[in-house]
């Protein structure tokens, strides 16, 4: 009888330990992709904040061009989870993602042949809940960056009139 309890306890303990050691599965990195972890600091009242995420890109343009933003097919942005039951969320974008850059020309005093590097942000954004406990991985093309902005909310819905 005691032996059955010992064996049962051992089996139960080993089953719990095996389940606790699950590791999330993420996409494999390629030569043209990178992983960026968005780690937010721990703050009080996380529910009062939202996080807006956009992607950044540095491009070479002439001094006369004024690029505003770029766009990509948002259907190629995948929001998935590393473990079942919605645990360990991550975002990924295909590495050969075609983009469109929206820019305007400045007719002012500028040299069309002189090149400069400018950083532009994607026109598409992602709004996420604030989470200061876990980082959120982004798997993106190597020449992209992850940019974020915090928004403070009051948490109450208001009726439109």
ABEGO torsion letter per residue (X at the ends): XAAAAAAAAAAAAAAAAAAAABBBBBBBBBAABBBBBBBBBBBBGAAABBBBBBBBBBBBBBAABBBABBBBBAAABBBBBABBGGBGBBBBBBABBBBBBBBBBBABBBBAABBBBBBBBBABBBBBBBBAABBBBBBBBAABBBBBBBBBBAGBBBBBX
